[in-house]
């Protein structure tokens, strides 16, 4: 990233302008940009041959590519990265876009998941891309945990939150459980979890089990660990990935290869592969981040870009992320402020409903 900015600074004004106009033309039309078109818009009067020479130099530097002979140039992934880091002009949020996003919160519905779903649908419509909303883990403090035997190989773990919300899941308990060991396990947990959020419980429980291994019956110990695994296990986390706008990307595919890459992307998303990666993507500081093509392993096969921003709860902790997926020729200057504003809306929603 820093290498790209350095390279940009080392270019002369002519090379920088040619590069910028090629990228802007490609982002606008999705088509290769030819030298004849550039000569009409350049700030200095130069010939098409001179522009072609500059474009060849930029191609040699790995910033432009020629998809077909004499068909003009398109930016490479490295070129797009350098443009985004050094030349991208981010516009102000348009009033119409702001009003559309605000309208998703006009309902008085108490169902946060339903509101997040509407936000995802609206974000997809506004940007004409696929939207992603990573719904947060439940952050309300826990009031009580209970284990209920349903049979010799099935048990129910019940989680009661301080706000009155109740969640329960069925799991397979360790062999040999008795009503006594289940009560002991619940008592052990309830002495530790009250007032803590689910995200805080895991480390607390692990530490106390290690410290008090001798004090808790072996069966109860196993019950605690297997019961908690239901909440912490892979694929069982309470995050929810909301994806809307698949048709926008499918319509954007220019050929069968594009369609197949996009199908692969959505297959991965639907299997929730690397779902936690969305938080990691946004966890290196506040603000919008842009990932182009293979910079994000989840999108490396699809040739797509991801514009993503974290959102925070009332305690200023990152609890989720909002993003837009589209082709690499996204209108980044318009979409960045939309994603940023949407993340702020979702953060406010989560904080208000906490």
C-alpha positions in Angstrom: 0.0 0.0 0.0 2.8 2.4 0.9 4.7 1.2 -2.1 1.8 2.3 -4.3 1.8 5.8 -2.9 5.5 6.0 -3.3 5.2 4.9 -7.0 2.4 7.5 -7.5 4.6 10.3 -6.1 7.5 9.3 -8.4 5.3 9.6 -11.5 5.4 12.8 -13.5 2.1 14.8 -13.9 1.4 13.4 -17.4 1.7 9.7 -16.3 -0.4 10.4 -13.2 -3.1 12.0 -15.3 -3.2 9.3 -17.9 -3.3 6.6 -15.1 -6.1 8.5 -13.3 -8.2 9.0 -16.5 -7.8 5.3 -17.5 -9.0 4.1 -14.1 -11.9 6.6 -13.9 -13.0 5.7 -17.4 -12.9 2.0 -16.6 -14.9 2.5 -13.3 -17.5 4.5 -15.2 -18.0 2.1 -18.2 -16.4 -1.2 -17.4 -14.7 -1.1 -20.7 -11.0 -0.7 -21.7 -10.0 2.9 -22.3 -8.2 3.8 -25.5 -5.6 6.5 -26.2 -7.8 8.4 -28.7 -10.5 8.9 -26.0 -7.9 10.2 -23.6 -6.4 12.8 -25.9 -9.7 14.6 -26.0 -9.8 15.0 -22.2 -6.1 15.5 -21.2 -5.3 18.9 -19.6 -2.3 19.3 -22.1 -2.5 18.9 -25.8 -0.7 15.7 -26.7 -0.9 13.1 -29.4 -2.5 9.7 -29.2 0.9 8.2 -29.9 2.3 9.9 -26.8 -0.6 8.7 -24.7 0.0 5.1 -26.0 3.7 5.4 -24.9 2.7 6.5 -21.4 0.1 3.7 -21.2 2.8 1.2 -22.2 5.0 2.4 -19.5 2.1 2.1 -17.0 1.5 -1.4 -18.2 5.2 -2.3 -17.8 4.9 -1.0 -14.2 2.0 -3.5 -13.6 -0.6 -0.8 -13.2 -2.5 -1.3 -16.5 -3.3 -4.3 -18.6 -4.4 -4.9 -22.2 -7.3 -7.4 -22.3 -7.2 -7.5 -26.1 -4.7 -6.3 -28.7 -5.3 -2.6 -29.5 -8.5 -2.5 -27.4 -7.3 0.0 -24.8 -6.2 -0.5 -21.2 -7.9 -1.5 -17.9 -6.3 -1.2 -14.5 -4.9 -4.2 -12.8 -5.7 -5.1 -9.2 -2.4 -3.3 -8.2 -3.5 -0.3 -10.2 -6.9 -0.2 -8.6 -5.3 -0.5 -5.2 -3.0 2.5 -5.9 -5.9 4.5 -7.3 -8.0 3.9 -4.2 -5.2 4.7 -1.8 -3.8 7.8 -3.6 -6.3 9.3 -6.1 -9.8 8.3 -5.1 -12.0 11.3 -4.4 -14.8 10.3 -2.0 -17.9 12.3 -2.5 -20.4 13.5 0.1 -23.4 11.3 0.9 -26.2 12.2 -1.5 -29.4 13.4 0.1 -31.5 10.8 -1.7 -29.2 8.0 -0.5 -29.3 9.3 3.1 -33.1 9.5 3.1 -33.4 5.9 1.8 -31.1 4.5 4.5 -32.9 6.6 7.2 -36.2 5.2 6.1 -35.2 1.7 7.2 -35.3 2.9 10.8 -38.6 4.7 10.6 -40.4 1.6 11.8 -41.0 1.1 15.5 -40.5 -2.6 15.2 -38.7 -4.1 18.2 -37.2 -7.0 16.1 -33.6 -5.9 15.6 -33.0 -8.8 13.1 -35.9 -7.6 11.0 -34.6 -4.0 10.9 -31.1 -5.3 10.0 -32.7 -7.3 7.2 -34.4 -4.2 5.8 -31.1 -2.2 6.1 -29.4 -4.9 4.1 -32.1 -4.9 1.4 -32.0 -1.1 1.2 -28.2 -0.9 1.1 -28.3 -3.4 -1.8 -30.8 -1.4 -3.7 -29.0 1.9 -3.2 -25.6 0.6 -4.3 -26.8 -1.9 -6.9 -24.4 -4.5 -5.3 -24.8 -7.3 -2.8 -25.0 -6.1 0.8 -23.6 -7.8 3.9 -24.7 -7.2 7.4 -23.0 -9.2 10.2 -25.6 -9.1 13.0 -23.9 -9.0 16.4 -23.7 -11.5 19.1 -26.3 -10.8 21.8 -24.6 -8.2 24.1 -27.2 -8.1 26.9 -25.9 -9.3 30.2 -26.7 -12.9 31.2 -29.1 -13.5 34.1 -29.3 -17.2 34.4 -28.2 -20.5 32.8 -30.0 -23.8 33.2 -29.5 -27.4 32.0 -32.5 -29.6 31.4 -32.3 -33.4 30.7 -34.4 -34.5 27.7 -33.1 -38.1 27.5 -30.0 -40.2 28.0 -28.3 -38.5 25.0 -30.0 -35.1 24.8 -30.1 -32.1 27.0 -31.2 -28.5 26.7 -29.2 -25.5 27.7 -31.3 -22.4 28.5 -29.8 -19.0 28.5 -31.8 -16.2 30.1 -30.7 -12.6 29.5 -31.1 -9.6 31.8 -33.4 -8.0 29.2 -35.8 -11.0 29.4 -34.7 -12.6 26.1 -34.4 -16.4 26.3 -32.4 -18.6 24.0 -32.1 -22.4 24.2 -30.2 -25.1 22.3 -30.3 -28.9 22.3 -26.9 -30.7 22.7 -25.5 -34.1 23.5 -24.2 -34.2 27.1 -21.3 -36.3 28.2 -22.1 -39.9 29.2 -23.0 -40.5 32.8 -24.7 -37.2 33.7 -27.0 -37.2 36.7 -29.5 -34.6 37.9 -27.0 -33.8 40.6 -24.1 -33.1 38.2 -26.4 -31.0 35.9 -27.5 -28.9 38.9 -23.8 -28.5 40.0 -22.8 -27.4 36.6 -25.6 -24.8 36.4 -24.8 -23.6 39.9 -21.1 -23.2 39.0 -22.0 -21.2 35.9 -24.6 -19.0 37.5 -22.1 -18.0 40.2 -19.8 -16.6 37.5 -21.9 -15.4 34.6 -24.5 -13.0 36.0 -24.0 -9.5 34.7 -21.6 -10.6 32.0 -22.3 -10.6 28.3 -21.9 -13.8 26.2 -18.7 -12.5 24.7 -17.2 -12.0 28.1 -18.3 -15.4 29.5 -16.0 -17.7 27.5 -12.7 -16.4 28.9 -14.1 -16.1 32.5 -15.4 -19.7 32.5 -12.1 -21.1 31.1 -10.1 -19.3 33.7 -12.2 -20.5 36.6 -12.5 -24.1 35.4 -8.6 -24.1 35.3 -8.4 -22.6 38.8 -11.1 -24.6 40.4 -10.8 -27.9 38.6 -10.6 -29.8 42.0 -13.7 -28.1 43.4 -16.1 -29.0 40.6 -17.1 -32.6 40.1 -15.7 -34.2 37.0 -19.1 -34.8 35.5 -20.2 -31.3 36.2 -17.0 -30.0 34.7 -17.7 -32.0 31.5 -21.2 -30.7 31.5 -20.1 -27.1 31.7 -17.6 -27.5 28.9 -20.0 -29.4 26.6 -22.9 -26.9 27.3 -20.7 -23.9 26.6 -19.4 -25.5 23.4 -23.0 -25.2 22.0 -22.7 -21.4 22.2 -19.1 -21.1 21.2 -18.7 -23.9 18.7 -17.9 -23.3 15.0 -21.1 -22.7 13.0 -23.1 -22.3 16.2 -22.2 -18.8 17.1 -25.1 -16.3 17.5 -23.8 -14.0 14.8 -26.0 -13.9 11.7 -24.8 -13.0 8.2 -27.5 -11.2 6.2 -26.8 -11.2 2.5 -29.1 -9.3 0.1 -28.8 -8.4 -3.6 -27.4 -11.6 -5.2 -29.2 -10.7 -8.4 -27.3 -7.5 -8.8 -24.0 -9.3 -9.0 -25.3 -12.0 -11.3 -26.7 -9.4 -13.7 -23.3 -7.7 -13.6 -21.5 -10.8 -14.9 -20.4 -10.3 -18.4 -19.8 -13.9 -19.3 -20.2 -17.5 -18.0 -16.8 -17.4 -16.2 -18.0 -14.3 -14.2 -21.2 -16.0 -13.3 -19.4 -19.1 -12.1 -17.1 -17.0 -9.9 -20.0 -15.2 -8.4 -21.8 -18.4 -7.7 -18.7 -19.7 -5.9 -18.7 -16.6 -3.8 -22.3 -17.0 -2.8 -21.9 -20.7 -2.1 -19.1 -19.7 0.4 -21.3 -17.0 2.0 -24.3 -19.3 2.3 -22.1 -21.9 4.0 -20.9 -19.0 6.2 -17.3 -19.9 5.5 -15.0 -17.5 7.3 -17.9 -15.5 8.7 -15.7 -14.3 11.6 -13.4 -12.8 9.0 -15.7 -9.9 8.5 -15.0 -8.6 11.9 -11.3 -9.2 11.5 -11.4 -7.3 8.2 -12.8 -4.2 9.9 -11.0 -4.6 13.3 -7.9 -2.7 12.5 -9.5 0.7 13.3 -12.6 2.7 12.6 -13.7 3.7 9.2 -14.4 2.1 5.8 -11.9 -0.3 4.3 -11.7 -1.4 0.7 -10.6 -4.9 -0.3 -10.0 -5.6 -4.0 -10.1 -9.1 -5.5 -7.6 -11.5 -3.8 -6.8 -9.0 -1.0 -9.6 -10.8 0.8 -9.4 -14.6 0.7 -13.2 -15.0 0.8 -13.5 -13.1 -2.5 -10.3 -14.2 -4.2 -12.1 -16.6 -6.5 -14.8 -14.2 -7.6 -12.8 -11.2 -8.7 -15.0 -8.9 -6.6 -14.4 -6.0 -4.3 -15.6 -5.5 -0.8 -16.3 -2.1 0.8 -16.7 -2.8 4.6 -17.1 -0.8 7.8 -17.4 -2.0 11.4 -20.1 -0.8 13.7 -19.9 -0.5 17.5 -22.2 -0.9 20.5 -22.8 1.6 23.2 -19.5 0.6 24.9 -17.6 1.4 21.7 -16.8 -2.2 21.0 -16.8 -3.5 17.5 -19.7 -6.0 17.3 -20.4 -6.4 13.6 -19.8 -5.1 10.1 -21.6 -3.7 7.1 -20.4 -4.1 3.6 -21.1 -4.0 -0.1 -19.8 -6.6 -2.6 -19.6 -5.6 -6.3 -17.4 -5.9 -9.3 -13.9 -4.4 -9.1 -15.2 -1.4 -11.1 -17.4 -0.2 -8.3 -18.1 3.5 -8.0 -16.0 3.6 -4.8 -16.3 7.4 -4.4 -20.1 7.1 -4.0 -20.3 3.8 -2.1 -17.7 4.5 0.6 -19.8 7.3 2.2 -23.0 5.1 1.9 -21.3 2.2 3.7 -19.9 4.5 6.3 -23.3 6.1 7.0 -25.0 2.7 7.1 -22.5 1.4 9.7 -23.2 4.5 11.8 -27.0 3.8 11.6 -26.6 0.2 12.6 -24.3 1.1 15.5 -26.9 3.6 16.7 -29.6 1.0 16.4 -27.7 -1.6 18.4 -26.7 0.9 21.0 -30.3 2.2 21.4 -31.7 -1.4 21.7 -29.1 -2.6 24.1 
